[in-house]
Amino acid sequence: MGTESDEWEVILGVDGGTTSTVCVCMPHLPFPDNLPDPLPILGRALAGCSNFNSVGEDVARETLEKVIEEALFDAGVKRSAVQAVCLGLSGVNHQKDQEKILGWLRSTFPSHVKLYIQNDAVAALASGTMGKLHGCVLIAGTGSISYGFTEDGREARAAGAGPVLGDWGSGYGIAAQALIAVMRAHDGRGPQTMLSSCILPSLGLSSPDELIGWTYADPSWARIAALVPVVVSCAEDGDQIADEILHNAVQELALSVKAVVQRLRLAGEDGKGSFPVVMVGGVLGANKKWNIGTEVTNSILKTYPGACVIRPKVEPAVGAALFALNFLMKETVANGHS
């Protein structure tokens, strides 16, 4: 690793979330419909948040440039070997966002390199469908979003508007509701809850009054969302308030999937058709007795029994690379090249 080689033509996949950013480097595989198992990963790099809505444009750009450079170094290939890059980034919601990121990267890659800028939900979906855009993905980590695509290219999304606009099924949303419950219990507006006696010691605080200073000293989304395991533990130990918070999160997450499926008619006219639902994110997978992912799955299947729930075997950054590979091959075929 780290020794540059001219032997490979490579594809880069980037998954940029609110907590971290991952870039993987894969060889330019000639047959994307017959992928090897395991997939060959030449290099991988990890960096911090690349959501410009969270950390600002300068930090986001520096993070993307750094993670790409480090992944290429880890793979031992030169930048000139790159044929295509797909970046799945949280915070990319409109064409102007895509154009902004493209402007950053065009100074880094020459014009022949294909650049695909998408929301991070696309990378997550592709990680479950091995690069193909069809079905619905639910991401529930620090933030949350549901995103869907039809085979003819239509797309729809639900949630994903950030904590201020109510991603209440997200890790941030769960933890924020728990902090609110602690404050309500403290001043008499709400019932007493085990959350108070568990959250405060976990933060090194002795009083709910100190929680105000802790929260606003650094109100970053990931810092708040890190309290989710405490909320889950309280619910498992029988705390009614924590249990209600998690049940509400399940309803919100399932509702976001159902909204996308309905708008795109992914389940067909009768609602019983088969379609993939890819589920990713720490909120859906890091639970014990109180399993948010299982509860969301049950809610989705109750409404859409034909849904095929997929827990990806590869990470979203690999999904992004497979997305780039598929689209690069389609463009090559369309242009009449073998």
Solvent accessible surface area in square Angstrom, and as a share of the most:
residue,aa,sasa,rsa
1,M,170,0.76
2,G,19,0.18
3,T,111,0.64
4,E,102,0.46
5,S,33,0.21
6,D,112,0.58
7,E,154,0.69
8,W,109,0.38
9,E,92,0.41
10,V,0,0.00
11,I,2,0.01
12,L,0,0.00
13,G,0,0.00
14,V,0,0.00
15,D,28,0.14
16,G,0,0.00
17,G,15,0.14
18,T,20,0.12
19,T,82,0.48
20,S,43,0.28
21,T,0,0.00
22,V,14,0.08
23,C,0,0.00
24,V,1,0.00
25,C,0,0.00
26,M,2,0.01
27,P,9,0.06
28,H,55,0.25
29,L,21,0.11
30,P,82,0.52
31,F,144,0.60
32,P,18,0.11
33,D,121,0.62
34,N,122,0.62
35,L,38,0.19
36,P,61,0.39
37,D,139,0.72
38,P,116,0.73
39,L,24,0.12
40,P,44,0.27
41,I,68,0.34
42,L,27,0.14
43,G,3,0.02
44,R,110,0.40
45,A,10,0.08
46,L,104,0.52
47,A,16,0.12
48,G,39,0.37
49,C,19,0.12
50,S,2,0.01
51,N,6,0.03
52,F,21,0.09
53,N,88,0.45
54,S,45,0.29
55,V,53,0.30
56,G,32,0.31
57,E,82,0.37
58,D,112,0.58
59,V,72,0.41
60,A,0,0.00
61,R,86,0.31
62,E,110,0.49
63,T,14,0.08
64,L,2,0.01
65,E,64,0.29
66,K,109,0.46
67,V,0,0.00
68,I,2,0.01
69,E,101,0.45
70,E,67,0.30
71,A,0,0.00
72,L,8,0.04
73,F,131,0.54
74,D,44,0.23
75,A,15,0.12
76,G,3,0.03
77,V,3,0.02
78,K,81,0.34
79,R,85,0.31
80,S,83,0.54
81,A,12,0.09
82,V,0,0.00
83,Q,40,0.18
84,A,0,0.00
85,V,0,0.00
86,C,0,0.00
87,L,0,0.00
88,G,0,0.00
89,L,2,0.01
90,S,14,0.09
91,G,9,0.09
92,V,5,0.03
93,N,56,0.29
94,H,113,0.51
95,Q,125,0.56
96,K,141,0.60
97,D,11,0.06
98,Q,54,0.24
99,E,93,0.42
100,K,63,0.27
101,I,1,0.00
102,L,56,0.28
103,G,47,0.45
104,W,21,0.07
105,L,2,0.01
106,R,100,0.36
107,S,87,0.56
108,T,33,0.19
109,F,3,0.01
110,P,65,0.41
111,S,101,0.65
112,H,109,0.48
113,V,1,0.00
114,K,79,0.33
115,L,22,0.11
116,Y,26,0.10
117,I,9,0.05
118,Q,44,0.20
119,N,10,0.05
120,D,18,0.09
121,A,0,0.00
122,V,1,0.00
123,A,0,0.00
124,A,1,0.01
125,L,0,0.00
126,A,0,0.00
127,S,1,0.01
128,G,13,0.13
129,T,24,0.14
130,M,70,0.31
131,G,0,0.00
132,K,102,0.43
133,L,35,0.18
134,H,52,0.23
135,G,0,0.00
136,C,0,0.00
137,V,0,0.00
138,L,1,0.00
139,I,25,0.13
140,A,0,0.00
141,G,18,0.18
142,T,22,0.13
143,G,32,0.31
144,S,8,0.05
145,I,11,0.06
146,S,0,0.00
147,Y,25,0.09
148,G,0,0.00
149,F,11,0.05
150,T,11,0.07
151,E,145,0.65
152,D,109,0.56
153,G,53,0.51
154,R,118,0.43
155,E,94,0.42
156,A,8,0.06
157,R,60,0.22
158,A,17,0.13
159,A,47,0.37
160,G,17,0.16
161,A,57,0.44
162,G,17,0.16
163,P,18,0.11
164,V,140,0.80
165,L,137,0.68
166,G,22,0.21
167,D,9,0.05
168,W,96,0.34
169,G,2,0.02
170,S,1,0.01
171,G,1,0.01
172,Y,45,0.17
173,G,1,0.01
174,I,0,0.00
175,A,0,0.00
176,A,13,0.10
177,Q,64,0.28
178,A,0,0.00
179,L,13,0.07
180,I,82,0.42
181,A,12,0.10
182,V,0,0.00
183,M,41,0.18
184,R,94,0.34
185,A,4,0.03
186,H,86,0.38
187,D,82,0.42
188,G,64,0.62
189,R,141,0.51
190,G,17,0.16
191,P,89,0.56
192,Q,141,0.63
193,T,13,0.08
194,M,64,0.29
195,L,0,0.00
196,S,22,0.14
197,S,76,0.49
198,C,47,0.28
199,I,0,0.00
200,L,14,0.07
201,P,86,0.54
202,S,66,0.42
203,L,39,0.20
204,G,68,0.65
205,L,30,0.15
206,S,100,0.64
207,S,33,0.21
208,P,21,0.13
209,D,88,0.46
210,E,74,0.33
211,L,3,0.02
212,I,90,0.46
213,G,47,0.46
214,W,42,0.15
215,T,26,0.15
216,Y,161,0.61
217,A,84,0.65
218,D,65,0.33
219,P,74,0.47
220,S,45,0.29
221,W,62,0.22
222,A,33,0.25
223,R,63,0.23
224,I,4,0.02
225,A,12,0.09
226,A,72,0.56
227,L,9,0.05
228,V,14,0.08
229,P,85,0.53
230,V,31,0.18
231,V,0,0.00
232,V,9,0.05
233,S,55,0.36
234,C,1,0.01
235,A,8,0.06
236,E,38,0.17
237,D,100,0.52
238,G,63,0.60
239,D,13,0.07
240,Q,127,0.57
241,I,31,0.16
242,A,0,0.00
243,D,43,0.22
244,E,79,0.35
245,I,17,0.09
246,L,0,0.00
247,H,81,0.36
248,N,85,0.44
249,A,1,0.01
250,V,12,0.07
251,Q,120,0.53
252,E,74,0.33
253,L,3,0.01
254,A,2,0.02
255,L,110,0.55
256,S,12,0.08
257,V,0,0.00
258,K,46,0.19
259,A,33,0.26
260,V,0,0.00
261,V,1,0.01
262,Q,129,0.57
263,R,145,0.53
264,L,8,0.04
265,R,148,0.54
266,L,19,0.09
267,A,2,0.01
268,G,37,0.35
269,E,147,0.66
270,D,103,0.53
271,G,18,0.17
272,K,141,0.60
273,G,27,0.26
274,S,89,0.57
275,F,2,0.01
276,P,23,0.14
277,V,0,0.00
278,V,0,0.00
279,M,2,0.01
280,V,22,0.13
281,G,32,0.31
282,G,48,0.46
283,V,8,0.05
284,L,2,0.01
285,G,52,0.50
286,A,80,0.62
287,N,22,0.11
288,K,166,0.70
289,K,164,0.69
290,W,29,0.10
291,N,48,0.25
292,I,0,0.00
293,G,0,0.00
294,T,64,0.37
295,E,68,0.31
296,V,0,0.00
297,T,23,0.13
298,N,81,0.42
299,S,31,0.20
300,I,0,0.00
301,L,65,0.32
302,K,181,0.77
303,T,64,0.37
304,Y,24,0.09
305,P,86,0.54
306,G,20,0.20
307,A,10,0.08
308,C,69,0.41
309,V,43,0.25
310,I,45,0.23
311,R,111,0.41
312,P,33,0.21
313,K,203,0.86
314,V,36,0.20
315,E,53,0.24
316,P,34,0.21
317,A,1,0.01
318,V,7,0.04
319,G,0,0.00
320,A,0,0.00
321,A,1,0.01
322,L,0,0.00
323,F,2,0.01
324,A,0,0.00
325,L,1,0.01
326,N,12,0.06
327,F,64,0.27
328,L,18,0.09
329,M,46,0.20
330,K,127,0.54
331,E,57,0.25
332,T,35,0.20
333,V,105,0.60
334,A,86,0.67
335,N,101,0.52
336,G,67,0.65
337,H,119,0.53
338,S,151,0.98
